Amino acid sequence: MPATAAPRIDRLSVPDASGHFGPYGGTFVPETLMAALAELEAVYRSARADPAFQAELRHHLSEFAGRPTPLYFAERLTRHCGGAKIYFKREDLLHTGAHKINNAIGQALLARRMGKKRIIAETGAGQHGVATAAVCAKFGLQCVIYMGSVDMERQALNVFRMRLMGAEVRAVEAGQRTLKEAINEAMRDWVTNVRGTHYILGTVYGARPYPEMVRDFHRVIGAEAKEQILSREGRLPDELVACVGGGSNAIGLYFEFLEEPGVRMIGVEAGGRGIRRGEHAARFAGGKLGVLQGCKTFILQNPDGQIELTHSLSAGLDYAAVGPEHAFYRDLGRIEYAFATDDEVLEAFQLCSSMEGIIPALESAHALAHGCKRARALAADKIVIVNLSGRGDKDVQEVARLLAKRE
Ligand SMILES: *Cc1c(COP(=O)(O)O)cnc(C)c1O
């Protein structure tokens, strides 16, 4: 990026005091939730400034989740792609299989601080549900997970995992019977039971303070990666690549680098079967400004403002809206966005498995597909870090089915 084009960034001043990321974000919820959101924000701000809370969080991230995760040099993939060095940030090695546990631990500790003993959460692919069920078991909290009945069928193994860890999984039968409907149901539960219940939202989305709070619980990803690349290579990376569903693993990696003008950042959305209405989930390649489930942001919608159907082979990226902080940094030109199609993702999934001995989550394979393209476009002395947000064990059955269909 030429120096003149680099926007001035003050990452700690985002969001502003009203919970806005420029024109995005805000608090679009029923009045009955305003008191609970205000309480959450107050408790979060006091916890963030409390060294004892931070020490306890670090302790659980280390002992329960398995942090720090390695920064891994993907030597054979680097040679195959042919260009810049490719490193993986290994969030796939975390307990329960993805970065989601960083946020689940943080919010469970906040629930305890608020004296709330009942936890609810939404889940699509089931990864956030599994992370939430795990922390609830560990901290002795009651746990109810809302999940669309279509997703429950597609992700039966994760449903079993959650139940094994003591969670009650409630099937949602409305609408498309997937993630969006599960969030609606979780919000309805929260409105009804708000006094003793905390809602652990799973990404950098929703009403204030969720986008900022969830981001802060994932900042550890980039903080570690920065230290690791400096000690390994003696310099900062040239590019960071991460997949973007709501956007939590991506902003978690980017945050510590936002004020480093030499580091280019690219978020990769789900291109599905291509950029045609209803065939993808690339909000920046067809979305418009709107309000959905608590915040104002880029949303895939039809001309009447109804939420568009989405498609991706990876359930974790299959959502019509994107976190407000991403929309903000895209406007500034600080973060760029691309997409990977289902076909490119399947190829990257197999390539990473066979070349590195690492089976990536289908979500992470979006970042891999684009990361390989970027590496190829760069010289051999450049460095690209790809966020490996999760492992692919949950996806092997689905991939086997998709590959069999092609033969
Ligand atoms: C949930 C999930 C994602 C998408 O969520 P973000 O908030 O965009 O990070 C990506 N990768 C994996 C492995 C996930 O489980």
The ligand as an ORCA input file, in Angstrom:
! r2SCAN-3c Opt
* xyz 0 1
  C     -17.425    -19.640     13.697
  C     -16.217    -19.826     12.892
  C     -15.795    -18.858     11.953
  C     -16.584    -17.621     11.644
  O     -16.751    -16.719     12.687
  P     -15.941    -15.367     12.815
  O     -16.644    -14.640     13.886
  O     -16.005    -14.671     11.491
  O     -14.539    -15.708     13.158
  C     -14.610    -19.066     11.284
  N     -13.869    -20.186     11.482
  C     -14.256    -21.136     12.347
  C     -13.408    -22.348     12.506
  C     -15.430    -20.996     13.082
  O     -15.816    -21.961     13.929
*
